[in-house]
């Protein structure tokens, strides 16, 4: 006499689910998403001057963010920047500004400058990936982002100024 197994619907569903799970979850076909390294592109040179003596504090190479896309993206998704490099944001008008560090992977100092290219305020040691607001505390037309610690190292002060050349023109 043949042996008969009485199958119930829950039993069949459970066995089917386990079989499907084992055959689909063991695939070696995992997709690897490659990230693209964003290189620094020198678009100009910037010089910082002491307000009292007019002596040169520092000269750096800069990338210039002057389009909507560039100002929204900034230094996001980059892993680092050299101390002789920075990003200069150039806006059409002078007004209070606010930045944040979303998707920025290394700490920065932010220098806010007015339409005369004079430093009006700082945000020092802005932390990576922090979405807290970093306000200018005064109207600004330009914002210079440099590696964290350079404001202190260069002894920058409100009233110091900058000038830059734009190689894009």
Order of alpha helices (4+ residues) and beta strands (2+ residues): alpha-beta-beta-alpha-beta-beta-beta-beta-alpha-beta
